[in-house]
Amino acid sequence: MTFLAGPEREPRIGSAALPPGWAAATADRDPHVVPDPAEVAVPEDLRAEIEEIIARYPDRHSAALPALGAAQRRYGWCSPQALVEVACVMQVTPAYLAAVATFYDMLRTQPSGRRYVYVCTSVSCHLRNARAVYEALVEAAREQGLEDCEIREFECLGACDMAPMASIDGRYVGPLSTSDAAAIVAALRNGETPLPGRALGDPDYQLPWQRGEEHPLPAERVRPHVHPAGGVAGEVPE
């Protein structure tokens, strides 16, 4: 589920199959044709960043994800026009980039706030009460009137040793507890970095067990799940 923080925004589920507004925004362009650089104005800083990304790979198609990420950082989402600009620099079709953008959850194909919090709710984080962390963040966002921010559950962020954790504007922050929610939202409202010192890459960052401390949240109790046909099928949270 996704919570879009802002006026009259409600939780929603799902995403569009194609970038919304594509037909209207690109009525004079064929998404299956490589854009002509002479006809597409691309901001010079964005062009330079994408060209630097392309230079890292033997095949320019491999630059699609980081190039789209660069456009998303600039515009807040992968708009139809952003796809055309990236396609122009990469010399690929907008349709190719649309296929990439609509496949990966971290790329947004509709306006959803310039800042974001992706709370991992996959297995390791789920067993550390990640759902409660997500709900606390949503409640804090409502109470503090947070705007222009997307708060959503995410399937897996690949940082199980930090569980429960979240990607906040690309920073992997954790372990988190429900008591962190108000501070995270306040920092987002004020344009600050949430929980400095608590993210991968922060100076002297260590996990609790590396500091000899206990984990901030206990794991949920689990019980065997007995399959109707007999036998233990696995474990599920109580």
Legacy VTK file of the C-alpha trace (Angstrom):
# vtk DataFile Version 3.0
C-alpha trace
ASCII
DATASET POLYDATA
POINTS 238 float
0.000 0.000 0.000
1.135 3.553 -0.699
0.366 6.678 1.308
0.801 9.937 -0.587
1.365 12.684 1.943
-0.400 15.857 0.896
-3.806 17.539 0.637
-6.687 15.174 -0.173
-4.383 12.274 -0.909
-5.466 8.826 0.186
-3.746 5.437 0.324
-3.830 3.628 -2.988
-2.756 0.277 -4.347
-1.281 -0.550 -7.725
0.408 1.353 -10.518
-0.343 2.290 -14.082
0.642 -0.008 -16.918
2.019 2.954 -18.877
3.079 6.404 -17.719
-0.107 8.451 -17.174
-0.533 11.290 -19.630
1.673 9.692 -22.263
-0.814 10.161 -25.096
-1.433 13.840 -24.324
2.182 14.742 -23.562
3.631 13.000 -26.589
0.837 13.375 -29.126
3.336 14.485 -31.773
5.857 11.717 -31.040
5.967 8.020 -31.771
7.241 6.237 -28.616
8.736 3.558 -30.858
11.015 6.024 -32.658
14.363 7.214 -31.290
14.031 10.971 -30.588
15.994 13.375 -32.767
18.485 15.369 -30.619
17.797 18.404 -32.806
14.140 18.350 -31.766
14.358 17.589 -28.029
15.629 20.127 -25.503
17.465 18.344 -22.689
18.830 20.311 -19.699
22.606 20.392 -20.000
23.264 19.106 -16.490
20.911 16.171 -17.022
22.481 15.433 -20.404
25.979 15.482 -18.895
24.959 13.159 -16.062
23.331 10.654 -18.421
26.313 10.727 -20.790
28.629 10.025 -17.851
26.419 7.076 -16.870
26.394 5.695 -20.421
30.200 5.806 -20.505
30.339 3.248 -17.683
28.764 0.483 -19.774
29.786 -1.365 -22.951
26.138 -1.312 -24.110
24.166 1.920 -23.680
20.981 -0.049 -22.924
22.572 -1.093 -19.630
22.472 2.548 -18.519
18.668 2.664 -18.525
18.092 2.269 -14.774
20.632 4.833 -13.513
19.742 7.235 -16.337
16.060 7.077 -15.421
17.077 7.525 -11.796
18.870 10.733 -12.758
15.739 12.037 -14.480
13.604 11.073 -11.496
15.884 12.957 -9.107
15.544 16.049 -11.282
11.797 15.953 -11.942
10.505 13.904 -9.020
9.132 11.195 -11.318
9.643 9.592 -14.726
7.205 11.755 -16.642
6.527 11.132 -20.342
8.688 14.150 -21.211
11.475 12.881 -18.938
11.405 9.548 -20.775
11.731 11.362 -24.097
14.691 13.383 -22.805
16.494 10.312 -21.476
15.741 8.413 -24.680
17.140 11.299 -26.707
20.464 11.232 -24.864
20.693 7.433 -24.791
19.474 7.123 -28.395
16.925 4.465 -27.552
13.152 4.555 -27.932
10.908 6.054 -25.240
8.938 2.796 -25.403
12.033 0.878 -24.271
12.462 3.195 -21.287
8.737 3.070 -20.482
9.010 -0.722 -20.255
11.883 -0.368 -17.786
10.230 2.389 -15.746
6.955 0.505 -15.331
8.715 -2.708 -14.288
10.816 -1.413 -11.399
9.014 -0.190 -8.291
11.681 2.345 -7.405
10.931 4.282 -10.590
7.779 6.373 -10.334
5.596 6.880 -13.409
3.189 9.323 -11.802
3.677 12.342 -9.521
4.089 11.089 -5.980
6.185 13.573 -4.041
9.796 14.638 -4.350
10.744 12.851 -1.134
9.976 9.250 -0.349
10.091 6.604 2.360
10.050 2.975 1.233
9.479 0.714 4.240
10.606 -2.854 3.620
7.879 -5.275 4.708
9.376 -8.472 3.324
10.156 -11.510 5.489
13.051 -10.343 7.693
11.587 -6.884 8.249
8.069 -8.273 8.677
9.275 -10.468 11.524
10.697 -7.330 13.149
7.343 -5.515 13.086
7.943 -3.504 9.914
4.212 -3.143 9.378
3.939 -1.296 12.693
6.774 1.016 11.609
4.999 1.755 8.325
1.697 2.477 10.074
3.449 4.751 12.583
5.024 6.717 9.724
1.667 7.138 7.977
0.044 8.303 11.212
2.882 10.760 11.912
2.621 12.105 8.349
-1.091 12.768 8.834
-0.618 14.352 12.246
2.197 16.650 11.105
0.616 17.548 7.761
3.503 16.207 5.695
3.234 17.101 2.007
5.017 16.215 -1.233
6.205 12.867 0.101
5.452 9.246 -0.749
5.386 6.663 2.043
4.922 3.095 0.894
5.516 -0.526 1.708
8.239 -2.171 -0.342
8.654 -5.870 -1.021
12.404 -6.175 -0.335
15.313 -3.758 -0.178
18.003 -6.393 0.366
19.185 -5.149 3.759
17.978 -7.897 6.074
20.702 -7.260 8.662
19.161 -3.803 9.264
15.608 -5.082 9.751
13.267 -3.341 10.063
14.566 -0.688 7.711
13.513 1.815 5.087
14.962 3.596 2.101
14.503 7.306 2.769
15.373 9.297 -0.340
17.766 6.476 -1.209
19.427 6.276 2.231
19.161 2.863 3.861
18.128 3.650 7.437
17.702 1.141 10.239
16.997 -0.683 12.355
13.849 1.370 12.924
11.199 1.375 15.608
7.787 2.993 15.806
9.281 5.667 18.069
11.397 6.909 15.133
8.365 7.836 13.021
7.745 11.340 14.391
11.401 12.349 14.018
11.584 11.003 10.461
8.468 12.902 9.385
9.611 16.106 11.113
12.940 15.949 9.268
11.178 15.413 5.945
8.890 18.389 6.598
11.882 20.598 7.398
13.943 19.483 4.408
16.473 17.776 6.660
18.204 14.396 6.598
16.222 11.981 8.796
18.064 10.157 11.575
21.646 11.221 10.829
24.134 8.550 11.828
21.564 5.771 11.424
22.076 4.963 7.728
24.509 2.955 5.656
27.319 5.238 4.585
26.943 7.585 7.551
30.190 8.139 9.485
30.762 5.499 12.176
27.475 3.742 11.357
27.150 0.379 13.084
24.329 -2.074 13.587
23.144 -2.524 17.190
24.789 -5.924 17.547
28.083 -4.420 16.362
27.825 -1.900 19.196
26.959 -4.607 21.705
23.367 -3.368 22.015
20.081 -5.211 21.805
17.889 -4.914 18.734
15.340 -2.067 19.154
12.405 -4.332 18.288
11.874 -7.964 19.262
11.002 -10.435 16.557
7.357 -11.453 16.382
6.517 -14.811 17.837
6.022 -17.373 15.111
4.034 -20.573 15.128
4.100 -23.558 12.779
1.618 -23.396 9.919
0.117 -26.854 9.490
-0.981 -27.629 5.958
-4.522 -29.102 5.723
-3.070 -32.184 4.037
-0.779 -32.727 6.993
2.759 -31.701 7.843
4.296 -28.352 8.725
4.317 -26.069 5.690
6.362 -23.322 7.287
6.140 -20.640 9.927
3.858 -17.629 10.019
3.636 -14.709 12.478
1.093 -15.000 15.239
LINES 1 239
238 0 1 2 3 4 5 6 7 8 9 10 11 12 13 14 15 16 17 18 19 20 21 22 23 24 25 26 27 28 29 30 31 32 33 34 35 36 37 38 39 40 41 42 43 44 45 46 47 48 49 50 51 52 53 54 55 56 57 58 59 60 61 62 63 64 65 66 67 68 69 70 71 72 73 74 75 76 77 78 79 80 81 82 83 84 85 86 87 88 89 90 91 92 93 94 95 96 97 98 99 100 101 102 103 104 105 106 107 108 109 110 111 112 113 114 115 116 117 118 119 120 121 122 123 124 125 126 127 128 129 130 131 132 133 134 135 136 137 138 139 140 141 142 143 144 145 146 147 148 149 150 151 152 153 154 155 156 157 158 159 160 161 162 163 164 165 166 167 168 169 170 171 172 173 174 175 176 177 178 179 180 181 182 183 184 185 186 187 188 189 190 191 192 193 194 195 196 197 198 199 200 201 202 203 204 205 206 207 208 209 210 211 212 213 214 215 216 217 218 219 220 221 222 223 224 225 226 227 228 229 230 231 232 233 234 235 236 237
